[in-house]
């Protein structure tokens, strides 16, 4: 896996709920299809750090989940109940 940059790491941390907690408390982030974070999320998916979860999309909001490799990139381990299923 390629190293991730600061902004990428912040999106991964947001997806894991780490902006307010030290422990992983979720594993999803919704980004607007025309927003500034969609390119970042797609880049992370291309790197294997996130996966797209289209069944969770709502309207123009596209949902991504962090892979175990992505969690490791920010120094965390995904709990079993937050590990995404392969699509």
Secondary structure, DSSP 8 states (H G I E B T S, - for coil): -----HHHHHHHHHHTTTTS-SS-----EEEETTSTHHHHHHHHHHTTSEEE-GGG-BTTEEEEEE-HHHHHHTT----GGG-----
